[in-house]
Amino acid sequence: MSPRDASSMTMVSSSDTYTCQATHDAWTLVLSLGLCTGLIISYLPQHVRIIRAKTSEGFSPWFLLLGATSSASGMLNLLIVQWPLFLCCGRITAGRCFESLLGFTQVTLQWLLFTIILILYLVYFPPHLKYQVALPLEPSTRYGAVEGGGSAAEVHVAATKSKVTTTPEWRLAVTLGIVVALHLGLLLLLSFALLYLLPPTSPPHPLLSYLATFLGVSATLLAVLQYAPQIYKTYRAKLVGALSLGTMAIQVPGSVLFVVSLVVRPGTNWTSWLAYAVTGLMQGALLVLCLLWKRRQKKLGVDDFGNPLDGEQTESETDRLVSE
């Protein structure tokens, strides 16, 4: 029996624990390929914007933490629920295998592209927000000493003791980056350990089902929370910062197609696509806020980082920027 014949029929493994059914849906294939291409195109403006601006100012580290962990959880959820499709790739043609795993490819691609933003955020963290000069506070121990009465020599000695330290913002960013790496590493190790130790059955082993549900629900909860800190930070800053309007303008409508493509994929359930539906709604709210601030910036004559567009900023403009 040729691989082509085998791909058009249901195949039972030697252990009779799962079946392999290779199907072909031209519409789903075109939609999935289009979405994979669209994902790359949509994230490129954000990557390029950070690199060209040489700053990631305006991003909330909590937004990146929640987004990276949410996308990683969603990716691992799909890895578990579609694991039988991976096992079937040894029994069907390469083309059918590629087509059946496009859903997982989409989710993995989104995780990778978002993680690149996190990496760029750390690489291009604004220097003026990364370091600070720490001056030692040394109260006089002399009895009856008068404040401000130190000699010039004492002031000079205190100045020489000043040192450059990292800011709390930078330490928080690095810490959250480590948390993202630990989250991915531990859950990836746990997922593969259970997948290889437990028998491949249909439906999945209860432990795998519990883990997949946990990952799917946690991905949804993290996605719900993901945009809240970024919306708050952007609202407080009243500036767009390094956020890319182009990326959001592409991704907001694209998220609708993305969710639809996951819904029609075999082996998925609501835990696999709900996180992306919520993310799309929250991202739409952030896009509207950025458009409002963009209009405000144009009115004040400042760029996305609050710098005057003409190189000069009048006192009235400064007062208006601070007061609004």
C-alpha positions as CSV (number, residue, x, y, z in Angstrom):
1,M,0.0,0.0,0.0
2,S,1.5,3.3,-1.1
3,P,1.7,6.4,1.2
4,R,-0.8,8.1,-1.0
5,D,-3.3,5.3,-0.5
6,A,-2.6,5.3,3.2
7,S,-3.2,9.0,3.5
8,S,-6.8,8.7,2.3
9,M,-7.9,6.2,4.9
10,T,-8.1,5.6,8.6
11,M,-5.0,3.9,10.0
12,V,-4.9,2.2,13.3
13,S,-1.6,2.0,15.2
14,S,-0.2,-1.3,16.3
15,S,-1.2,-0.7,19.9
16,D,-4.8,0.2,18.8
17,T,-4.7,3.2,21.1
18,Y,-5.2,5.9,18.5
19,T,-6.2,6.3,14.9
20,C,-4.6,8.3,12.1
21,Q,-7.0,9.9,9.6
22,A,-5.3,12.1,7.0
23,T,-7.8,14.6,5.6
24,H,-7.4,17.5,3.2
25,D,-9.3,20.8,3.4
26,A,-8.2,23.3,0.7
27,W,-9.9,26.2,2.4
28,T,-8.5,25.6,5.8
29,L,-5.0,25.1,4.2
30,V,-5.1,28.4,2.4
31,L,-6.5,30.2,5.5
32,S,-3.8,28.7,7.7
33,L,-1.0,29.6,5.3
34,G,-2.3,33.1,4.9
35,L,-2.5,33.6,8.6
36,C,1.1,32.3,9.1
37,T,2.2,34.8,6.5
38,G,0.1,37.5,8.0
39,L,1.5,36.9,11.5
40,I,5.0,37.5,10.2
41,I,4.0,40.6,8.3
42,S,2.0,42.0,11.3
43,Y,4.9,41.6,13.8
44,L,7.6,43.0,11.5
45,P,6.5,46.7,11.9
46,Q,6.9,46.3,15.7
47,H,10.3,44.7,15.5
48,V,11.5,47.2,13.0
49,R,10.2,50.2,15.0
50,I,12.1,49.2,18.1
51,I,15.3,48.5,16.2
52,R,15.1,51.8,14.2
53,A,14.2,53.9,17.2
54,K,16.9,52.1,19.3
55,T,14.5,52.2,22.3
56,S,11.7,50.2,23.7
57,E,10.4,53.0,25.8
58,G,6.6,52.9,26.3
59,F,6.3,49.1,26.8
60,S,5.1,47.7,30.0
61,P,7.2,44.8,31.3
62,W,4.1,43.2,32.8
63,F,2.5,43.3,29.4
64,L,5.4,41.4,27.9
65,L,5.5,39.0,30.8
66,L,1.8,38.1,30.5
67,G,1.9,38.0,26.7
68,A,5.0,35.7,26.6
69,T,3.6,33.3,29.3
70,S,0.1,33.3,27.7
71,S,1.4,32.5,24.2
72,A,3.7,29.8,25.7
73,S,0.8,28.2,27.6
74,G,-1.4,28.3,24.5
75,M,1.4,26.7,22.4
76,L,1.9,23.9,24.9
77,N,-1.8,23.3,25.2
78,L,-2.0,22.7,21.5
79,L,1.1,20.5,21.6
80,I,-0.7,18.2,24.0
81,V,-4.1,18.1,22.4
82,Q,-2.7,17.6,19.0
83,W,0.1,15.1,20.0
84,P,-1.6,12.2,18.2
85,L,-1.2,14.2,15.0
86,F,2.6,14.4,15.6
87,L,2.6,10.6,16.1
88,C,0.6,10.1,12.9
89,C,3.2,11.9,10.8
90,G,5.2,8.7,10.6
91,R,2.2,7.0,8.8
92,I,1.0,9.6,6.4
93,T,2.7,11.7,3.7
94,A,4.8,14.7,4.5
95,G,2.3,17.1,2.9
96,R,-0.6,15.8,4.9
97,C,1.5,15.9,8.1
98,F,2.4,19.5,7.3
99,E,-1.2,20.4,6.7
100,S,-2.4,18.7,9.9
101,L,0.1,20.6,12.1
102,L,-0.5,24.1,10.7
103,G,-2.6,24.9,13.7
104,F,0.3,24.2,16.0
105,T,2.6,26.1,13.6
106,Q,0.4,29.2,13.8
107,V,0.4,29.2,17.6
108,T,4.2,28.5,17.8
109,L,4.9,31.2,15.3
110,Q,2.9,33.7,17.3
111,W,4.8,32.8,20.5
112,L,8.1,33.2,18.7
113,L,7.3,36.6,17.2
114,F,6.0,37.9,20.5
115,T,9.0,36.6,22.4
116,I,11.2,38.5,19.9
117,I,9.5,41.7,21.1
118,L,10.4,40.8,24.7
119,I,14.1,40.2,23.7
120,L,14.2,43.5,21.8
121,Y,12.6,45.2,24.8
122,L,15.6,44.1,27.0
123,V,18.2,44.8,24.3
124,Y,16.9,48.3,23.6
125,F,15.9,49.2,27.1
126,P,16.3,53.0,27.4
127,P,19.7,53.9,28.9
128,H,18.2,56.8,30.9
129,L,15.8,54.4,32.5
130,K,18.4,51.7,33.1
131,Y,21.0,53.4,35.3
132,Q,20.9,56.0,38.0
133,V,23.6,57.8,40.1
134,A,23.4,56.8,43.8
135,L,24.7,59.3,46.3
136,P,25.6,57.9,49.8
137,L,23.6,59.4,52.7
138,E,26.0,59.7,55.6
139,P,24.5,61.6,58.5
140,S,27.1,63.2,60.7
141,T,27.8,61.3,63.9
142,R,29.5,64.3,65.6
143,Y,27.6,65.5,68.7
144,G,26.0,68.9,68.0
145,A,26.8,68.8,64.3
146,V,24.8,71.4,62.3
147,E,23.1,70.3,59.1
148,G,24.7,71.7,56.0
149,G,27.8,72.7,57.9
150,G,30.2,70.2,56.3
151,S,33.4,71.4,54.9
152,A,34.2,71.5,51.2
153,A,36.6,68.5,51.7
154,E,33.7,66.5,53.2
155,V,31.4,67.3,50.3
156,H,34.2,66.3,47.8
157,V,34.7,63.0,49.6
158,A,30.9,62.3,49.5
159,A,30.8,63.1,45.8
160,T,33.6,60.7,45.0
161,K,31.7,57.9,46.7
162,S,28.7,58.2,44.4
163,K,28.2,55.2,42.1
164,V,26.1,54.3,39.1
165,T,23.5,51.6,39.9
166,T,20.7,50.0,37.9
167,T,17.2,51.3,38.3
168,P,14.3,49.4,39.8
169,E,12.7,49.4,36.4
170,W,15.6,47.7,34.7
171,R,15.9,45.1,37.5
172,L,12.2,44.4,37.2
173,A,12.5,43.9,33.5
174,V,15.4,41.5,33.9
175,T,13.6,39.6,36.6
176,L,10.5,39.2,34.5
177,G,12.5,38.0,31.6
178,I,14.0,35.3,33.8
179,V,10.5,34.3,34.9
180,V,9.4,33.9,31.3
181,A,12.3,31.6,30.6
182,L,11.7,29.5,33.7
183,H,8.0,29.3,32.9
184,L,8.6,28.0,29.4
185,G,11.4,25.6,30.4
186,L,9.5,24.0,33.3
187,L,6.2,23.5,31.5
188,L,7.9,22.3,28.3
189,L,9.8,19.7,30.4
190,L,6.7,18.6,32.2
191,S,4.7,18.4,28.9
192,F,7.2,16.2,27.1
193,A,7.8,14.0,30.1
194,L,4.1,13.2,30.4
195,L,3.7,12.8,26.6
196,Y,6.6,10.3,26.4
197,L,5.8,8.4,29.7
198,L,2.0,8.0,29.3
199,P,0.5,5.9,26.6
200,P,-0.9,7.7,23.5
201,T,-4.6,7.1,23.9
202,S,-7.7,8.7,22.4
203,P,-9.1,10.5,24.4
204,P,-5.8,11.6,26.0
205,H,-4.7,10.2,29.4
206,P,-6.4,12.1,32.3
207,L,-3.2,13.6,33.4
208,L,-2.6,15.0,30.0
209,S,-6.2,16.3,29.8
210,Y,-5.8,18.1,33.1
211,L,-2.5,19.6,32.0
212,A,-3.9,20.7,28.7
213,T,-6.9,22.3,30.4
214,F,-4.7,24.0,32.9
215,L,-2.5,25.4,30.1
216,G,-5.5,26.5,28.1
217,V,-7.3,28.2,31.0
218,S,-4.1,29.8,32.3
219,A,-3.4,31.1,28.7
220,T,-6.9,32.6,28.7
221,L,-6.5,34.3,32.1
222,L,-3.1,35.6,31.3
223,A,-4.4,37.0,28.0
224,V,-7.3,38.7,29.8
225,L,-4.8,40.4,32.1
226,Q,-2.1,40.9,29.4
227,Y,-3.2,44.2,27.9
228,A,-4.4,45.8,31.2
229,P,-0.9,47.0,32.3
230,Q,0.0,48.2,28.8
231,I,-3.3,50.1,28.5
232,Y,-2.7,51.6,31.9
233,K,0.9,52.6,31.1
234,T,0.0,54.1,27.8
235,Y,-3.0,55.9,29.3
236,R,-0.8,57.4,32.0
237,A,2.1,58.3,29.6
238,K,-0.3,60.0,27.1
239,L,2.2,59.0,24.5
240,V,2.4,56.1,22.0
241,G,6.0,55.4,22.7
242,A,7.6,52.5,20.8
243,L,4.3,50.8,20.2
244,S,3.6,50.1,16.5
245,L,0.2,51.2,15.2
246,G,0.8,49.2,12.1
247,T,1.2,46.0,14.0
248,M,-2.0,46.6,15.9
249,A,-3.9,47.7,12.8
250,I,-3.1,44.4,11.1
251,Q,-3.4,42.1,14.2
252,V,-6.8,43.3,15.4
253,P,-8.8,42.2,12.4
254,G,-6.4,39.3,11.8
255,S,-7.2,37.9,15.3
256,V,-10.7,37.2,14.1
257,L,-9.4,35.0,11.3
258,F,-6.9,33.5,13.6
259,V,-9.5,32.3,16.0
260,V,-11.8,31.0,13.2
261,S,-8.9,29.0,11.8
262,L,-8.2,27.4,15.2
263,V,-11.9,26.6,15.7
264,V,-12.1,24.6,12.5
265,R,-8.8,22.7,13.2
266,P,-9.2,19.1,14.2
267,G,-8.3,18.2,17.8
268,T,-8.9,21.6,19.3
269,N,-11.5,22.9,21.8
270,W,-12.5,26.2,23.3
271,T,-9.4,26.2,25.6
272,S,-7.2,26.5,22.5
273,W,-8.8,29.6,20.9
274,L,-10.5,31.6,23.7
275,A,-7.2,33.2,24.7
276,Y,-6.7,34.6,21.2
277,A,-10.3,36.0,21.1
278,V,-9.8,37.9,24.3
279,T,-6.4,39.2,23.2
280,G,-7.9,40.6,20.0
281,L,-10.6,42.5,21.9
282,M,-8.0,44.0,24.4
283,Q,-5.6,44.9,21.6
284,G,-8.4,46.7,19.8
285,A,-8.9,48.8,22.9
286,L,-5.2,49.6,23.0
287,L,-5.2,50.6,19.4
288,V,-8.1,53.1,19.9
289,L,-6.2,54.6,22.9
290,C,-3.0,55.0,20.8
291,L,-4.9,56.7,18.0
292,L,-6.3,59.2,20.5
293,W,-2.9,59.9,21.9
294,K,-1.5,60.2,18.3
295,R,-4.0,62.9,17.6
296,R,-3.1,64.6,20.9
297,Q,0.6,64.5,20.0
298,K,0.0,66.1,16.7
299,K,-1.9,68.9,18.4
300,L,0.9,69.5,20.9
301,G,3.7,69.2,18.2
302,V,5.5,66.3,19.9
303,D,6.6,62.9,18.7
304,D,5.7,59.5,20.1
305,F,8.2,59.9,22.9
306,G,7.2,63.5,23.9
307,N,10.1,65.2,22.1
308,P,9.2,68.5,20.1
309,L,8.9,67.9,16.4
310,D,10.5,71.2,15.5
311,G,13.4,70.9,17.9
312,E,12.0,73.7,20.1
313,Q,9.3,73.5,22.7
314,T,7.7,76.6,24.0
315,E,6.8,77.0,27.7
316,S,3.1,76.9,26.9
317,E,3.5,73.5,25.1
318,T,5.4,72.1,28.0
319,D,2.7,73.3,30.5
320,R,0.0,71.8,28.3
321,L,1.8,68.4,28.0
322,V,2.3,68.2,31.8
323,S,-1.2,69.4,32.7
324,E,-3.1,67.1,30.3
